[in-house]
C-alpha cells in the first residue's frame, strides 16, 4: 500500500501530491528591475544578472546606492551604461531607464550612452517634457491631473514656455486665425501653448484633457482650442462632451424618480420625441424639459406623500389638487404638461383611463401694454452700436420676437429688393423693409464685413464670439437684450408695435398679414386696443 497508487485509501499519510507551481506571471528582476516576461521560470533574477553574479563580486552601487548587487567599476548592471553621462552631467544620476528582459537579443556587454549625442535631454535646463511620436499609443490611458503642470509653469521663469518648431508653428497659426482679439481672449492662445508644451505637436490630444485643463483656471478656454485641433486632425473627441444639455437634464430627472413611474414618464418622453409607433411633429428636448420641470413637483408629491407607485393609480382628485395649489402662468404650464403626459400614456395603452381629460387649462388673462412715449423718444440715438440699432428696428418696427431675430440668415436679406425672409419652421414670412430699416441693415452688413472679414457664420447678427466660431452658433438672447437701452425689452417693444397698429386699423387680418401672427393673437391685440368694439353685450 505504501508503493502502489492504486487501491489507496481516501486519506493516507504516506503519499502526497506535489505542490502546484506558481503561475507564469511577469515579474521584475531583483537586481536590475527589468521586467521578465511571462512563461519563463528563471526565479526573480534575469539571465544576464545571474551570469553577472557568477563572474563578479557583490557590493554597493555608487550610483543607485543599493547593496548586495554584482558590480563592475563600482556600478551595478543597470547603472553601468550611464557612467559617461554621469561624468558629463551629474544631475542625471537620479534617472534610470527601465528595460524588458527578453529571451533573445543583442549579445555582448552593454554600450554606454554617448555624451555627445544631441538627442540626450539636458536635465539642467527648464525644458518641456518628452513626447511620443504620432501614431504611438500611450501605455496608460488614465485621466490627467493638470494641477501639477500649472504649478510648474507658475514657478518657472517669466515668459512663454519653450516649444518645438512644429508646436510654435501651430501656435502662430492659431493666433493668425484670430486677428484683432481683445486682451482677455489671449486665454485661448495660452491654453493651446500649455497643451503643446506638455503633450507636444506630434501627437493627438484628447478632448477631455483640454476641458480638464480649462476647468482649473478661469484664464483658460477649451472650446476654441478644440475646434482648432479638430480641423487639423489632432483631436480625439469625447462623445460625453457632445450630448444635448436638455437631454442630459431629462435623463437625470428620470433617474431620480422611482420605478415604474420613471419608465412611464420615459415613455411619454419618447412619444414627444416621436420615437413611438405613431407619426407626428417631433418636439425638441428644450420643450420637453420645460414640461418635465413643471411636472416634477407633482410627481414628487405623488410618489413620496400620496404613496403612488404607478401613474395607473393616479385619480382625478389628485390631478385637480396638484393644479389647485398654484395659480397664474404656473397653473397653466402644469395643467398643459399633465394633459400631455396622460394623453400620451393613454394613447400608448400604458394607463387604463385619463384622469386629466377634462382638466381646464385656462386662457391668458394678461392684456398687452404699450410703452410710454418718453421712453420711446430717441430710442435709436440711445443705441450706440450698429447691432443695437438694427435690433431696435426689428423689434420696434417689424415686431419680430427675440427667437426669430436670432435665427435670421444672411441669405434671407436682399437689399436690392428691400426684403428680409424670416424662417418660422417650415414656413417663410417676408418683411418689406422701409427706408430706415434698409439703411440700418446696410450699415450693419458693412460694419460686419470690415470687423470680421473672414467670418463664415450664416446668421445675419453675430458677436465677437460667434463670428469666428467654426460651429456657426446663433447670437445669444442676452447679447440682443444688452444692445437695447436700459428699461426696455424685446417683448415689450414687440407688444407696443402690434398694439399701436391694432389701435390704428382695428383689422385682425391686416395684423396677421403684416406681422405673421395667428388669428387668436390678432384678436387679442384688437380686443386690447378697442375694448368698446369687442365687448360682449348681454342678451
SULURSUL-V684245 format. One line per field, one symbol per residue. ss: DSSP state (@ for helix, = for strand, . for the rest). phi: phi as a letter, one per 30 degrees, with the letter a starting at -180 (. if undefined). A space follows every 10 residues. Layout:
ss: ???
phi: ???
This chain:
ss: .......... .......... ......==.. ....==.... ......@@@@ @@@@@..==. ........== .=..=.@@@@ ..@@@@@@.@ @@@@.....= =......... .......... .......... .......... ......@@@@ @@@@@..... ....@@@@@@ @@@@@@.... ..@@@@@@@@ @@@@@@@@@. ....==@@@@ @@@@@@.... ..@@@@@@@@ @...==..@@ @@..@@@@@@ @@@@@@.... @@@@@@@@@@ @@........ ....@@@@@@ @@@@@@@@@@ @@@@...... @@@..@@@@@ @@@@....@@ @@@@@@@@@@ @@@@@@@... .......... .......... ..@@@@..@@ @@...@@@@@ @@@@@@.... .@@@@@..=@ @@==....== ====..==== ==..@@@@@@ @@@@@@@@@@ @.......=. .......... ......@@@@ @@.......@ @@@@@@@@@@ @@@@@..@@@ @@@@@...@@ @@@@@@@@@. @@@@.....
phi: .dccddhddd bbdccbdddd ddddcdacdd cciddcddjc ccicbddddd ddddccdcac ddcciccicd cbhibdddcd dcddddddbd ddddcbddbc dcdblddjdd dddddddddd ddddcdbddd cdddjddddb cdddcddddd ddddddddjd ddbddddddd dddddddbdi ddddcddddd ddddddddcj ccbdcddddd ddddddbdcb bcdddddddd dcicbcdcdd dcdddddddd dddddddddc dddddddddd dddhcddcdl ddcddddddd dddddddddd dddccdidca ddddcddddd dddddbbidd dddddddddd ddddddddid cdbcdcdcdd djcdddcecc cedddddidd dddccedddd dddddccchd ddddddcdcd ddcbddcibb cccbidcbbc ccdddddddd dddddddddd dbdcdcdddd cbbddddcdd dhdddddddd ddddddjbbd dddddddddd ddddchcddd ddddcicddd dddddddddb dddcddddd
